[in-house]
Amino acid sequence: MTQNIQSTEDLLKKPEVPKLVRNMRAIKKKIMVMSGKGGVGKSTVAANLAARLAERGHKVGLLDADIHGPSIPKMFGIEDTRPEVDENGIVPISVTENLVVMSVALLLEDKDAPVIWRGPAKMAAIKQFLEDVSWGKLDYLIVDLPPGTGDEPLSIAQLIEKMEGAVVVTTPQDVALVSVRKSIKFAEILKVPVIGIVENMAGIICPHCDEKIEIFGRGGVEKAATDFNVNILGELPMDPKIAEIEDSGKVHTDINEEMLWGKEFAAIVDSVENFKK
């Protein structure tokens, strides 16, 4: 009978905080970068947001949560690097002194092999990235989500108890804007503040006359922002140099504010830094 009676010391002992919660509490701000559809440059925005925040002296983690199409390691030239494991868990890859990265692509033996997983397996992987990766103390965790409003965005929003906000990426095309409206509504339903919209591919600069050409039209992003009372963080023009830099794995070294694109992106980083719920 007495074997089943707990001691006073055991009764007063505080319950252990789950590892995932401890990990996330060590990170000041968690930000999702999402889009309603693919091909709008969401990973470009996520990678540059993380790199530029790190340049400004913040400790930043970048989680590539796009299980089926992970592209972040390629942009930073670490696709052939494999993470190590220590007593605290999986060690994310250090890109710079202030930036660490984790992606499913870093765990695959064959980088050309497709990830053929159903929903529960993807959700388990995302939970492991949050729980078993040794992120340490960070100022920001930037999460690059796959397009849409399915398993991965839902898992991230539910597993992270206090999300700072979401950055929604779109292009000026009507077909992209239909989806981005759903992304904003998705964030609202999950009570994740929308930091703002990034309009990518907002025209192209003519190499001959330096005039901006609105190849996808304009006006739709402004209407969506007005309808949902959210800010437009910036308009990024199409620039072939950005694609070249990403393909060469030099996002963290070769993009600067001397470039028009880099100058526009700096304003987006300002807005994220200054955002208050």
C-alpha positions as CSV (number, residue, x, y, z in Angstrom):
1,M,0.0,0.0,0.0
2,T,2.7,2.5,1.0
3,Q,4.6,1.7,-2.3
4,N,1.8,3.7,-4.2
5,I,2.1,6.8,-2.0
6,Q,4.2,9.6,-3.6
7,S,6.7,11.4,-1.4
8,T,6.2,15.1,-0.7
9,E,9.3,15.8,-2.9
10,D,7.7,14.1,-5.8
11,L,4.5,15.9,-5.4
12,L,6.2,19.3,-5.4
13,K,8.4,18.5,-8.4
14,K,7.4,20.6,-11.4
15,P,6.4,18.6,-14.5
16,E,9.2,18.5,-17.1
17,V,8.7,20.9,-20.1
18,P,8.6,19.0,-23.4
19,K,11.7,19.3,-25.5
20,L,9.9,20.9,-28.4
21,V,8.5,23.6,-26.1
22,R,11.9,24.2,-24.6
23,N,13.5,24.6,-28.0
24,M,10.9,27.0,-29.2
25,R,11.0,29.1,-26.0
26,A,14.7,29.7,-26.7
27,I,13.8,31.4,-30.0
28,K,12.5,35.0,-29.7
29,K,10.6,35.3,-32.9
30,K,9.2,32.5,-35.2
31,I,8.1,33.7,-38.7
32,M,6.4,31.6,-41.5
33,V,7.1,32.5,-45.1
34,M,4.2,31.1,-47.1
35,S,2.4,31.3,-50.5
36,G,-0.9,30.1,-51.9
37,K,0.8,28.5,-54.9
38,G,4.2,27.4,-56.1
39,G,6.6,29.2,-58.4
40,V,6.1,32.7,-56.9
41,G,9.6,32.9,-55.3
42,K,8.7,32.0,-51.7
43,S,12.0,30.2,-51.0
44,T,13.9,33.2,-52.4
45,V,12.2,35.5,-50.0
46,A,12.7,33.1,-47.0
47,A,16.4,32.6,-47.8
48,N,17.1,36.3,-48.3
49,L,15.1,37.3,-45.2
50,A,17.2,34.9,-43.1
51,A,20.5,36.0,-44.7
52,R,19.8,39.7,-44.4
53,L,18.6,39.5,-40.8
54,A,21.8,37.5,-40.0
55,E,23.9,40.2,-41.7
56,R,22.3,42.8,-39.4
57,G,23.7,40.9,-36.4
58,H,20.7,38.7,-35.4
59,K,21.1,35.0,-34.6
60,V,18.9,33.3,-37.2
61,G,17.8,29.8,-38.0
62,L,16.3,28.9,-41.3
63,L,14.1,25.8,-41.5
64,D,13.3,24.5,-45.0
65,A,9.9,22.8,-44.3
66,D,9.2,22.1,-48.0
67,I,9.5,18.3,-47.7
68,H,8.9,17.6,-51.4
69,G,10.8,20.5,-53.0
70,P,13.6,21.6,-50.7
71,S,15.7,24.3,-52.4
72,I,17.2,26.2,-49.5
73,P,20.5,24.2,-49.3
74,K,21.2,24.9,-53.0
75,M,20.8,28.6,-52.5
76,F,23.5,28.6,-49.7
77,G,25.8,26.1,-51.4
78,I,25.5,23.5,-48.7
79,E,23.5,20.8,-50.6
80,D,26.4,18.3,-50.2
81,T,26.8,18.9,-46.4
82,R,25.5,16.5,-43.8
83,P,24.5,17.5,-40.3
84,E,26.1,16.0,-37.3
85,V,24.5,14.8,-34.1
86,D,25.6,15.7,-30.6
87,E,24.1,15.2,-27.1
88,N,21.5,17.9,-27.7
89,G,20.3,16.5,-31.0
90,I,20.8,17.2,-34.7
91,V,23.2,20.1,-35.3
92,P,21.9,22.5,-38.0
93,I,24.4,23.5,-40.7
94,S,26.2,26.8,-40.0
95,V,26.3,29.0,-43.1
96,T,27.7,32.1,-41.4
97,E,28.5,33.1,-37.8
98,N,24.8,34.2,-37.3
99,L,22.9,31.8,-39.6
100,V,22.1,28.1,-39.3
101,V,20.0,26.0,-41.7
102,M,18.2,22.7,-41.6
103,S,16.4,20.9,-44.5
104,V,15.3,17.4,-45.4
105,A,17.6,17.8,-48.4
106,L,20.5,17.7,-46.0
107,L,19.5,14.2,-44.8
108,L,19.0,12.5,-48.2
109,E,21.7,10.2,-49.5
110,D,20.6,10.8,-53.1
111,K,19.7,14.5,-53.8
112,D,17.8,13.5,-56.9
113,A,15.6,11.0,-55.1
114,P,11.9,12.2,-54.6
115,V,10.5,12.2,-51.1
116,I,7.4,10.1,-51.4
117,W,5.7,10.5,-48.0
118,R,2.1,10.7,-46.9
119,G,0.8,13.3,-44.5
120,P,1.6,11.6,-41.1
121,A,5.2,11.0,-42.2
122,K,5.6,14.7,-43.2
123,M,4.1,15.9,-39.9
124,A,6.4,13.6,-38.0
125,A,9.4,15.0,-39.9
126,I,8.4,18.6,-39.2
127,K,7.9,17.8,-35.5
128,Q,11.4,16.3,-35.4
129,F,12.9,19.4,-37.1
130,L,11.4,21.5,-34.3
131,E,12.1,19.1,-31.4
132,D,15.3,17.3,-32.2
133,V,17.3,19.9,-34.0
134,S,19.6,21.8,-31.7
135,W,18.7,25.3,-32.7
136,G,20.0,26.9,-29.5
137,K,19.2,30.5,-28.6
138,L,18.0,32.5,-31.7
139,D,16.6,35.9,-32.4
140,Y,14.6,34.6,-35.4
141,L,13.5,31.2,-36.8
142,I,12.4,31.6,-40.4
143,V,10.3,28.8,-41.7
144,D,10.1,28.3,-45.4
145,L,6.8,26.5,-46.0
146,P,5.6,24.6,-49.0
147,P,2.9,26.2,-51.1
148,G,-0.7,25.9,-50.1
149,T,-2.6,25.4,-46.8
150,G,-2.1,21.7,-46.2
151,D,-0.4,19.5,-43.7
152,E,3.0,21.3,-43.3
153,P,1.7,24.9,-42.7
154,L,-1.0,23.5,-40.3
155,S,1.6,21.4,-38.4
156,I,4.0,24.3,-38.0
157,A,1.3,26.6,-36.8
158,Q,0.0,24.1,-34.3
159,L,3.4,22.9,-33.0
160,I,4.8,26.4,-32.4
161,E,2.8,27.9,-29.6
162,K,3.7,31.6,-30.2
163,M,4.2,32.5,-33.9
164,E,5.4,36.0,-34.4
165,G,3.7,36.2,-37.8
166,A,3.6,35.2,-41.5
167,V,5.0,36.8,-44.6
168,V,2.9,36.0,-47.6
169,V,4.6,35.9,-51.0
170,T,2.7,36.3,-54.3
171,T,3.2,37.5,-57.9
172,P,0.9,40.1,-59.6
173,Q,-0.9,37.5,-61.7
174,D,-4.6,37.0,-60.8
175,V,-4.2,33.2,-60.5
176,A,-1.6,33.7,-57.8
177,L,-3.7,36.3,-56.0
178,V,-6.6,34.0,-55.7
179,S,-4.4,31.6,-53.7
180,V,-2.7,34.3,-51.7
181,R,-6.1,35.5,-50.4
182,K,-6.6,31.9,-49.1
183,S,-3.2,32.0,-47.4
184,I,-4.1,35.2,-45.6
185,K,-7.4,33.7,-44.5
186,F,-5.6,30.6,-43.4
187,A,-3.3,32.6,-41.1
188,E,-6.3,34.5,-39.7
189,I,-8.1,31.3,-38.8
190,L,-5.0,30.0,-37.0
191,K,-4.5,33.3,-35.3
192,V,-1.1,33.9,-36.8
193,P,-0.6,37.7,-37.5
194,V,0.1,38.5,-41.1
195,I,3.2,40.7,-41.2
196,G,2.5,41.6,-44.8
197,I,2.6,40.7,-48.5
198,V,5.7,40.6,-50.6
199,E,4.9,41.1,-54.3
200,N,7.6,39.2,-56.3
201,M,8.2,39.5,-60.0
202,A,6.7,43.0,-59.9
203,G,7.8,44.0,-63.4
204,I,11.2,43.8,-65.1
205,I,13.7,46.6,-65.8
206,C,14.4,47.0,-69.5
207,P,18.2,46.5,-70.0
208,H,18.2,49.1,-72.8
209,C,16.1,52.0,-71.4
210,D,15.9,51.2,-67.7
211,E,12.1,51.6,-67.8
212,K,10.0,49.2,-65.6
213,I,7.8,46.9,-67.7
214,E,4.7,45.6,-65.9
215,I,4.5,42.2,-67.6
216,F,2.0,40.7,-65.2
217,G,-0.1,43.8,-64.7
218,R,-0.8,45.4,-61.4
219,G,-3.5,46.4,-58.9
220,G,-4.4,42.9,-57.6
221,V,-2.0,42.9,-54.7
222,E,-3.1,46.3,-53.6
223,K,-6.7,45.2,-53.6
224,A,-5.9,42.0,-51.6
225,A,-4.0,44.1,-49.1
226,T,-6.9,46.5,-48.8
227,D,-9.5,43.8,-48.5
228,F,-7.7,42.0,-45.7
229,N,-6.2,45.2,-44.1
230,V,-2.6,43.9,-44.4
231,N,0.6,45.8,-45.5
232,I,2.5,45.4,-48.7
233,L,6.1,44.9,-47.5
234,G,7.7,45.5,-50.9
235,E,7.7,45.0,-54.6
236,L,10.6,42.9,-56.0
237,P,11.4,43.3,-59.7
238,M,12.5,40.3,-61.8
239,D,16.3,40.3,-62.0
240,P,18.3,37.4,-63.7
241,K,21.2,38.1,-61.4
242,I,19.2,36.9,-58.4
243,A,18.7,33.5,-60.1
244,E,22.4,33.3,-61.0
245,I,23.4,34.0,-57.4
246,E,20.9,31.4,-56.0
247,D,22.2,28.8,-58.5
248,S,25.7,29.4,-57.4
249,G,24.9,29.1,-53.7
250,K,25.9,32.6,-52.8
251,V,22.7,34.2,-51.4
252,H,24.5,35.1,-48.2
253,T,27.4,36.8,-49.9
254,D,26.6,38.2,-53.3
255,I,23.3,40.1,-52.8
256,N,23.7,43.7,-51.5
257,E,21.8,47.0,-51.4
258,E,23.7,48.4,-54.3
259,M,21.5,46.2,-56.5
260,L,17.9,47.6,-57.1
261,W,16.6,44.2,-55.9
262,G,18.7,44.3,-52.8
263,K,17.6,47.8,-52.0
264,E,14.0,46.8,-52.3
265,F,14.5,43.8,-50.2
266,A,16.2,45.8,-47.4
267,A,12.9,47.7,-47.0
268,I,11.1,44.3,-46.5
269,V,13.7,43.4,-43.8
270,D,13.1,46.7,-42.1
271,S,9.4,46.0,-41.9
272,V,9.9,42.5,-40.4
273,E,12.4,43.9,-37.9
274,N,10.0,46.6,-36.8
275,F,6.8,44.5,-36.8
276,K,4.8,44.5,-33.6
277,K,1.7,42.3,-33.0
